[in-house]
Amino acid sequence: MTPVVACPVTHSYGLICGVLAALQRGIAPQVITNLNPRSILARLRAVPEHLLYASPTLVSLLIRMLPENQRLHSVMLSGAPLPAPVLDQLRNRCLRVCQQYGCSEAGCVALSPDVTEPGQLGLPLSHVSVQAGGSPGQPDEILITVKATGQRIHSRDLGYFDQQGQLHFLARSDDTINVAGINVYPGAVEDVFLGYPGIREAVAFKQPDTFAGERVCLRFVADSEIDTDQLRQWSRGQLSPHQVPSLIEQVESISRLPNGKVSRRLLTESLSDKDQWEVPA
């Protein structure tokens, strides 16, 4: 397969996994600098047996624009949590979905060659040792040790190992929402709202709450206007009570950092004027 790198090569994912790994295998990667979706799809059509390196956000957009009679060959994801609806779309329109987990200090840490669950990161690679929680109900910080140097890396990511030894990601530790002592992982909330007809993007984040400590908030992008009261009522049938957002806002777009990631911290800070929100009873 020919690597097609549609992510910044100034970051470890694009540089180490997309470019350097290809050169190590004796393959010349194709680095895309024009991230216009139509341009990327044209490049992929020109390289039928491609391995596309991209973020889940970009791949989701490409899938929506992909003609019905076309499929992607193989996709490697990293850089952001993979929403469950995006994975479902990918598995229907792509021969293979892979996902890698890594960091600048250690490069690629774990790799899954066939992703069947959103947080599935695969088996750790041989140059590192990895510690994490023992189950979804008892996650812990993912700790990485580089064997050659003994360097210990605190990822600040929460994860766990399954019975097959595969590493799974749940959330960034500082993105976890503590509602009256119960942890809420943003991805679990977002996946539910992304299953609502017409919603294209959703991001859950936290706000301080006098009584519960923190509360769940949600911003979403949809194809048309959606009644947020009805949406909240619908979500009560899909989520546990502590997961239901108390604050829901429909927006035209969700702001992202230059690397394409969403900063939940900045979204929390953007709600400094709490008078703009009506908290439901």
RAVEN-V871898 format. One record per pair of residues at least 24 apart in sequence whose C-alpha atoms are under 10 Angstrom apart, sorted by the first residue. I is the first residue (numbers start at 0). J is the second residue. Records with the same first field share a line. If there is no record, write none. Layout:
I=J / J
This chain:
0=26 / 28 / 46 / 47 / 48 / 49 / 50 / 51 / 72 / 73
1=26 / 27 / 28 / 29 / 43 / 46 / 47 / 48 / 49 / 50 / 51 / 73
2=26 / 27 / 28 / 29 / 30 / 46 / 48 / 49 / 50 / 51 / 52 / 73 / 74 / 75
3=27 / 28 / 29 / 30 / 31 / 39 / 42 / 43 / 46 / 48 / 49 / 50 / 51 / 52 / 53 / 74 / 75
4=28 / 29 / 30 / 31 / 32 / 39 / 49 / 50 / 51 / 52 / 53 / 75
5=29 / 30 / 31 / 32 / 33 / 34 / 36 / 39 / 51 / 52 / 53 / 54 / 57 / 58
6=30 / 31 / 32 / 34 / 51 / 52 / 53 / 54 / 57 / 77 / 78 / 258 / 259
7=31 / 32 / 52 / 53 / 257 / 258 / 259
8=32
9=258
10=78 / 102 / 103 / 258
11=78 / 101 / 102 / 103 / 104 / 105 / 106 / 107
12=52 / 53 / 54 / 76 / 77 / 78 / 99 / 100 / 101 / 102 / 103 / 106 / 107
13=52 / 53 / 77 / 78
14=103 / 106
15=101 / 102 / 103 / 105 / 106 / 107
16=52 / 75 / 77 / 99 / 100 / 101 / 106 / 107
17=50 / 51 / 52 / 53 / 75
18=52
20=107
35=61
36=60 / 61 / 62 / 64 / 65
37=61 / 64 / 65
40=64 / 65 / 66 / 71
43=70 / 71 / 72
44=69 / 70 / 71 / 72
46=72
47=71 / 72 / 73
48=72 / 73
49=73 / 74
50=74 / 75 / 95 / 96 / 97
51=75 / 76 / 96 / 97
52=76 / 77 / 97 / 98
53=77 / 78
54=78 / 79 / 80 / 81 / 258 / 259 / 260
55=79 / 80 / 81 / 82 / 85 / 86 / 89 / 98 / 259 / 260
56=80 / 81 / 82 / 85 / 200 / 259 / 260
57=259
58=85 / 86 / 88 / 89
59=84 / 85 / 86 / 88 / 89 / 199 / 200
60=85 / 199
62=88 / 89 / 91 / 92 / 93
63=88 / 199
65=92
67=92
68=92
69=93
70=94
71=95 / 96
72=96
73=97 / 112
74=98 / 112
75=99 / 110 / 111 / 112 / 113 / 114
76=100 / 110 / 111 / 114 / 120
77=101 / 110 / 120
78=102 / 258 / 259 / 260
79=259 / 260 / 261
80=117 / 118 / 168 / 169 / 170 / 171 / 185 / 186 / 260
81=116 / 117 / 118 / 119 / 168 / 186 / 190
82=116 / 117 / 118 / 186 / 187 / 189 / 190 / 191 / 193 / 200 / 201
83=115 / 116 / 117 / 118 / 186 / 187 / 189 / 190 / 191 / 193 / 194
84=117 / 189 / 190 / 191 / 192 / 193 / 194 / 199
85=117 / 190 / 193 / 199
86=114 / 115 / 116 / 117
87=115 / 116 / 117
90=114 / 115
97=121
99=123
100=166 / 167 / 168
101=143 / 154
102=143 / 152 / 154
104=143 / 145 / 150 / 151 / 152
105=143 / 144 / 145 / 146 / 150 / 151 / 152
106=145
108=143 / 144 / 145
109=165 / 166 / 167
110=165 / 166
111=165 / 166
116=167
117=167 / 168 / 169 / 186 / 190
118=158 / 159 / 166 / 167 / 168 / 169 / 170 / 186
119=158 / 159 / 160 / 161 / 165 / 166 / 167 / 168 / 169
120=158 / 160 / 165 / 166 / 167 / 168
121=160 / 161 / 163 / 164 / 165 / 166 / 167 / 168
122=160 / 163 / 164 / 165 / 166 / 167
123=164 / 165 / 166
127=151
129=160 / 166
130=158 / 159 / 160 / 166
131=156 / 157 / 158 / 159 / 160 / 166 / 167 / 168
132=157 / 158 / 159 / 160 / 161 / 166 / 167
133=158 / 159 / 160 / 161 / 162 / 164 / 166
134=158 / 159 / 160 / 161 / 162 / 167
135=159 / 160 / 161 / 167 / 168 / 169
138=167 / 168 / 169 / 170
139=168 / 169 / 172
140=168 / 169 / 170 / 171 / 172
141=166 / 167 / 168 / 171 / 172
157=184
173=205 / 263 / 264
174=203 / 204 / 205 / 262 / 263 / 264
175=203 / 204 / 205 / 213 / 215
176=203 / 204 / 205 / 206 / 207 / 212 / 213 / 214 / 215 / 216 / 241 / 242
177=205 / 206 / 207 / 211 / 212 / 213 / 214 / 215 / 241
178=205 / 207 / 208 / 210 / 211 / 212 / 213 / 214 / 215 / 241 / 242
179=208 / 210 / 211 / 212 / 213 / 214 / 241
180=211 / 212 / 213 / 241
181=211 / 213 / 241 / 242
182=213 / 241 / 242
183=213 / 214 / 215 / 239 / 241 / 242 / 243
184=215 / 242
185=215 / 216 / 217 / 242 / 263
187=238 / 242
188=215 / 216 / 217 / 234 / 237 / 238 / 239 / 242 / 243 / 244
189=217 / 218 / 219
191=234 / 237 / 238
192=217 / 218 / 219 / 230 / 231 / 233 / 234 / 237 / 238
193=219 / 220 / 221
195=221 / 230 / 233 / 234
196=221 / 222 / 225
197=221 / 222 / 223 / 224 / 225
198=222 / 223 / 224 / 225 / 249
200=250 / 252 / 253
201=248 / 249 / 250 / 252 / 253
202=253 / 261 / 262 / 263 / 266
203=242 / 244 / 246 / 247 / 263 / 266 / 267
204=244 / 246 / 262 / 263 / 264 / 265 / 266 / 267
205=244 / 246 / 263 / 264 / 266 / 267 / 268 / 270
206=245 / 246 / 264 / 266 / 267 / 268 / 270 / 271 / 273
207=267
211=241
214=241 / 242 / 243 / 244 / 245 / 246
215=241 / 242 / 243 / 244 / 245 / 246 / 247
216=242 / 243 / 244 / 245 / 246 / 247 / 248 / 266 / 267 / 270
217=243 / 244 / 245 / 246 / 247 / 248 / 249 / 266
218=244 / 246 / 247 / 248 / 249 / 250 / 251 / 252 / 253 / 266
219=247 / 248 / 249 / 250 / 251 / 252 / 253
220=248 / 249 / 250 / 251 / 252 / 253
221=249 / 250 / 251 / 252
222=251
223=249 / 251
224=249 / 250
225=249
228=279
231=279
244=278 / 279
245=276 / 277 / 278 / 279 / 280
246=276 / 277 / 278 / 279
247=276 / 277 / 278
248=276
